[in-house]
């Protein structure tokens, strides 16, 4: 298959920039359980997006284990594909972008801000993909944790439902795109981005800040997220929660003995006993004020979509 150029990112070309020749496509497809067509069209993109979200967890555990995070494709692939781990946005985006580009899509990597800078300016700390299948341009985002299940056409339009969730793209007065999610009775801006293509060095710099800054949420506590059509499961620190639209969020504090089992059963992260012990050492003590049996705290859903 002849690869199409993703964008004019210099004379050596985007394939070289993003090291996609290192991709083991067959191993990736096995990892996400995808056996469908691989023609670079909208249907393949939607199906691969959903398969990736379902199979590869959002998590920052290597940061909390003191290992840091690398975002070049060979090391991302070793971790997310061959080692069966998850990762956060840069890792997911680097891997998924390489897969799509290998299949023949035109792909631009874009850096986005969480929230709306008109309300609270934040750095460009999130990686999304602009994907062109030759007939339609899409926003793809497999690395937000609690974001899209499927790509969205990159046009202003009517809200689109994905399972129990509803999304819409709008342009602001500044010309930037806003990805919005409907909450109970209003819209919340998840991301703001422009269509300026990025180089690997831009992603490396953003990742360094995310993985090392004391102000980054990902250096402060374990963050693990998995989403499907009807619910989002989160493990933040030692607090495990399930959120369903229109329902109360159910949260409980895990004991040390439960921690590794929940990572495995709910997030498909089978870590070694030494890794589990190292993660538990980063956690606050169990909250003895929370009830046991059934160990549930009921609270309204929050608007925090950073993970």
C-alpha positions, 0 to 999 in steps of 0.5 A: 500500500502506498502511504499518503503524506500527512502534512508538509512537515519538512523535506524528510517527510512525516513518515520519518518524523514520526518513525512509523516504519517501526510500527508492528501493525499486526501486533497492534491489531491483535492488541486491540482485538480488531479483525475488520477491514483496514481500508482508510475510510471513515468506517475503519477509522470509527471501528479502530477508534472504538477498539483502541479505547476498549482495549488500551487503558488511560493511565499514568502509572509509570510516572508514579513508579518513577520511570517517566514516559517516553513518546517515541513510537518504538518505546510507546509500542513496546509499552502499550502493544507488547507489554499490554500496558496503557498510557496517557494522551501522548502515548495513545496519540503517537501510537494511533497516529502511526497506525492510521498513517500506516494504513494510508490516512493523512494524519496531523498531530495537534496539541490542544488545551483542556477547557476553554482558554476564554474561561481559564487559559491552560497550556497545550497539554493534550494530543489529538489527531486530525485525520483525512480519509480523502472524503472527510476530515475527522477529529480523533482522540483516543487519549483523553480517558473520559472523552470521545469513543468515536472520531467526530467529523471536523465540522460545526454541526448538530450534536452527535451521540456516542453511547450515553454521551453527546458531543459537539464541535464549535468554532470560537470567536478566536477561530479555534475549535471547541470540543464540547460535551453535554452534561445534565443541562448544559455544555462543557468545553473539554478541549480547545485546539487549532489545526497547526500540525506539530512535530515530535519535538513539540510532543516531547516538550509537552510530555516532559512538562506533563510527566515532571512538573510538580503542577501537573496532575499526573505527577501528584497521584495515580490516574487510571480511566476506562470508558465505554458506552454507558459508564466511566471507571476511574481510579484516582489515588485510591478512590475508585468510581463509576460515573454514568450520565444522569446518575450519581457517581459511586465512589469508594476508597480501596484498601491496599489489599484491593488495589492490585486486583482492581487494576487488573479486573477493572482496567486490565492492568496486570502489574507485578507485586513489586509494582503494586507495592510501589504504587501503594506507597504513593497513596494516602492512607485509607480513609477510615471515615468512609463507610464499609459494606457497601463502601459507596459514597454517592455524589453528583457527577462532576465536570472535571474532564482532565482525565 
